[in-house]
Amino acid sequence: MTLLEVIGVVFQPAHLFITFCGAFVGVFVGAMPGLSSIMGLSLMLPLTLRFDGSAGLLMLLGVFCGAIYGGSITAILIRTPGTANSAATILDGYPLTEQGKAAQALGVSTLASTFGGLFSAVMLLWTAPLLSKVALSFTSPEYFSLAVFGLSMVTSLSSKNVTKGLISALIGLMLATVGMDALTGAKRFTFSSTYLLGGIAMVPVLIGLYAFSQGLVNIEKEDAQSTRTSEKIRRTFPRWSVIKRIFPTLLRSSLIGTLIGAIPGTGGDIASWLAYNETKRWDKHPEEFGTGRLEGVAAPEAANNAVSGGALIPLLTLGIPGDAGTAVMLGALMMQGIVPGPLLFTNEKVKVYTIIVGLFVANAFMGLLGFCGIRLFSKVGDVPNKYLTPIVFAFCVVGTYALNNSVGDIFLMILIGFLAFLLSKLDYPMPPLILGLILGGTLEKNMQRSLLVSNGSFSIFVTRPISLLLLIVAFSSVFLPMIISAVKTRVLSKKSS
């Protein structure tokens, strides 16, 4: 009965239209160099909160899937990836364009993206309920350790500097303490402001971090027009012979993308490069990669779109975002009154399966838009920054104000935007900050509850097996890379001396 109820919700004409619009916006944002899937999600978040029921979540799923695919369009046509996930697509996509085969490359990219997205949705439908059953035994100590484990993902989200990633996460945790204490009701860091009594609002922070700050970055960049292909794009759906040729690549890369996505803290850029390297390694003619191989386009696109479903596995079952995009999705779910975690599959069955079925529909619409609207989206990269940036700023202000009709939200968004811009100039990563802000409340609340149960004894976190295991994994993921790096440095210094 639940499945029929979910299908009835997702396939309502209004919901299908909203999902289609989300996918359209996502492809547009993804195809626009300088924008990103996270920025698209952040900009659309205030609008989705205006919708009733599951409509807002379905739109976000459309944006999420569409933006990942959209980045491949400009990567193939003008050698500029719309998103970081499509950077590997340039290697063989742009050489195909130079050979006059842009339509063929775009067709393979669209097919691979759709296949990867649908494959990951199937894996999500199969594995998420099983994992949630295991997690049903969680209590406050386990949730606290799970939040610590989630925060430990800053090591993988901080590609350049782990120390800066930890500082960024600490800033997020500090922001999470603003407002009234959930247990005692004490006011903390409110500076006598009634606006801050409810804590730091999530939507202004997300828009400031990912949208407003990106607008500031775009202002710095020179508006250089890229050279475009003169080829007229007619046929984009691949021929049957091509599909048979690339099918093993699609299957292998989709599996890689789903597995990478299910590991918290990873992302589509890692999955796409790994899938590309594996495809090249398994190919009979690896020396041809980089010269215009269709497999070199199919592999990264299948993998980075498969990440979408894979990243939702830890998000829905454990409440841990798989990547920066699902961190925004986590904030959206919580603002919709849906708390991801083990109990979600018990208390909110209809909503969670609506998300899963909605992922199927969003990927289907993404493929439809790719094959039917590629001529339109291929012109998106022509829009110069001098026109794009003011539009982004306008959306930031209007979207922030529309949520609560609060001028305070606008000031907060602008303040966070300038803070994010300064931090990015100093190479401080943003995903750890938003992770700290989102998980800070869970961390504090469950620590307080656990200490109440144990009469103030911290031993409760290490005497429960699951809690202890999560803490061991968390601390290992933070300190092990540092230890390995220190050992390597000492060994190299001894060899040189």
Buried (B, 14 or more C-beta within 10 A) or exposed (E): EEEEEBEEBBEBEEBBEBBBBBBBBBBBBBBBBBBBBBBBBBBBBBBBBEBEBBBBBBBBBBBBBBBBBBBBBBBBBBBBBBBBBBBBBBBBBBBBBEEEBBBBBBBBBBBBBBBBBBBBBBBBBEBBBEBBEEBEEBBBBBBBBBBBBBBBBBBBBBBEBBEBBBBBBBBBBBBBBBBBEEEEEEBEEBEEEEBBEEBBBBBBBBBBBBBBBBBBBBEEEEEEEEEBBEBEBEEBBBEEEBBEBBEEBBBBBBBBBBBBBBBBBBBBBBBBBBBBBBBBEEBEEEEBBEBBBBBBBBBBBBBBBBBBBBBBBBBBBBBBBBBBBBBBBBBBBBBBEBBBBBBBBEEBBBBBBBBBBBBBBBBBBBBBBBBEBBEEBBEBBEBEBEEBBEEBBEBBBEBBBBBBEBEBBBEBBBBBBBBBBEBBEEEBBBBBBBBBBBBBBBBBBBBBBBBEEBEEEEEBBEEBEBBBEBBEBBEEBBEEEEEEEEEEEEEEEEEEE
